[in-house]
Amino acid sequence: MNAAYWAEYARSPHGNERNHLPAVNIAGLNLNQCPNLDNLGRQDTMNLLNRTAGISNSLRWHCYANRFRTVGGAQIPLTGYVELTQAEYAGDNQYAYAASDGRVVYDYVNSRVYYTAAHYKQWKKSDFAPDQTGGYGCTPAGSCCDPFFEIIR
């Protein structure tokens, strides 16, 4: 997969708001080492980061996450995760609750990949019925499946 693929499907940092994923230590990533990405779109950002010598893959993604951390006017915290949209053909909707809400979340510090089929929504352990609690919660607490699966090679 080339830079064009990642530029099309990469979205923003994943804020890990509900702490479904392990905390990632980003203390060693210095945003002052990032090139100037102001006013660049996703493709141009990817191209510039790929051409920038001397930065690690972790820092490259950290720079990307920082550039696109404003979502709907809100600042998403940098957590060591970046979110990518799952490319799904409309006819391949295998899980009606999820629709086209699949997301891949990349831990760019530890090189781990997670998948959520339903954009962080939870479903019941007992019968896999959607949980309708707002804010991606679960009622009663503990009765839902974790919305994330780690993809292991």
C-alpha positions in Angstrom: 0.0 0.0 0.0 1.5 3.3 -1.1 1.1 6.9 0.3 -2.0 7.5 -1.9 -3.8 4.6 -0.1 -2.9 5.9 3.4 -3.7 9.4 2.5 -7.2 8.4 1.3 -8.1 6.2 4.3 -6.1 7.9 7.1 -8.4 10.1 9.1 -7.3 11.7 12.4 -5.7 10.7 15.8 -7.8 8.2 17.7 -8.5 9.8 21.1 -9.1 6.5 23.0 -11.7 8.4 25.0 -13.1 5.4 26.7 -9.7 3.7 27.2 -10.7 0.6 25.2 -7.1 0.4 24.0 -3.9 0.2 26.0 -2.2 3.5 26.9 0.7 4.3 24.5 3.8 6.1 25.7 4.4 9.0 23.2 6.9 10.9 25.4 9.8 10.1 23.0 8.0 11.7 20.0 9.0 15.4 19.6 6.6 17.4 17.4 9.4 20.0 16.9 11.1 17.5 14.6 8.1 17.5 12.2 8.3 19.4 9.0 5.9 22.3 8.5 2.6 20.7 7.5 0.4 23.8 7.8 -2.3 24.1 5.2 -1.3 20.8 3.5 -4.0 18.3 2.5 -3.7 14.6 3.4 -1.9 13.5 0.2 0.6 16.4 0.3 1.2 15.7 4.0 1.9 12.0 3.3 4.2 12.9 0.4 6.2 15.4 2.5 6.5 13.0 5.5 7.7 10.2 3.2 10.3 12.5 1.7 11.6 13.7 5.1 14.8 12.0 5.9 15.8 11.1 9.4 12.4 10.6 11.1 11.1 7.3 12.3 7.8 5.8 11.2 6.5 6.5 14.7 7.3 10.2 14.4 6.0 10.3 10.8 2.6 9.1 12.0 2.8 11.4 15.1 3.3 14.4 12.8 0.4 13.2 10.6 -1.9 12.8 13.7 -0.9 16.3 14.9 -1.7 17.9 11.5 -5.2 16.4 11.4 -6.2 16.4 15.1 -9.0 19.0 14.7 -12.2 17.1 14.1 -15.5 19.0 14.0 -13.8 22.0 15.7 -12.5 19.9 18.6 -8.9 19.1 19.3 -8.4 15.3 19.5 -5.6 14.4 22.0 -2.5 12.7 20.6 -2.5 9.2 22.1 -0.2 7.2 19.8 -3.1 6.0 17.7 -4.2 7.1 14.3 -7.6 6.1 12.8 -8.2 4.8 9.3 -11.5 4.2 7.5 -12.2 0.6 6.5 -12.8 0.5 2.8 -16.0 -1.5 2.4 -18.2 -2.0 -0.6 -21.8 -1.2 0.0 -22.9 -4.7 -1.1 -20.5 -6.3 1.4 -22.2 -5.0 4.5 -21.9 -8.2 6.5 -23.0 -6.8 9.9 -26.1 -4.6 9.7 -25.3 -2.8 13.0 -21.9 -1.7 11.7 -23.1 -0.5 8.3 -19.9 1.1 6.8 -18.6 2.1 10.2 -15.5 -0.2 10.3 -12.3 1.5 11.5 -8.7 0.4 11.7 -6.8 2.0 14.5 -3.0 1.9 14.2 -0.7 2.1 17.3 2.2 3.9 15.6 4.5 3.5 18.6 4.2 -0.3 19.1 3.2 -1.2 15.6 -0.1 -2.8 16.6 -3.3 -2.7 14.6 -6.8 -2.8 16.0 -10.2 -3.1 14.3 -13.6 -2.1 15.3 -16.5 -3.2 13.1 -19.0 -0.7 14.4 -17.1 2.6 14.9 -16.7 2.0 18.7 -20.3 1.0 19.2 -20.8 -1.9 21.6 -23.0 -4.9 21.4 -24.3 -7.4 24.0 -22.3 -10.4 24.9 -25.4 -12.5 25.3 -26.9 -12.2 21.8 -24.8 -9.6 19.9 -27.7 -7.2 19.9 -26.6 -3.5 19.5 -26.4 -1.6 22.8 -28.2 1.7 22.4 -26.5 3.5 25.3 -25.3 6.9 24.2 -21.7 8.0 24.0 -20.5 4.5 23.1 -21.4 3.3 26.5 -22.9 0.0 27.7 -25.9 -0.7 30.0 -25.6 -2.4 32.3 -21.8 -2.0 32.6 -19.9 -5.1 31.7 -22.7 -6.7 29.6 -21.1 -5.7 26.2 -18.3 -6.9 24.1 -15.2 -4.8 23.7 -15.7 -3.0 20.3 -12.0 -3.6 19.4 -10.1 -6.6 18.1 -6.4 -6.7 17.9 -5.1 -7.9 14.5 -2.1 -10.1 15.1 0.2 -11.3 12.3 
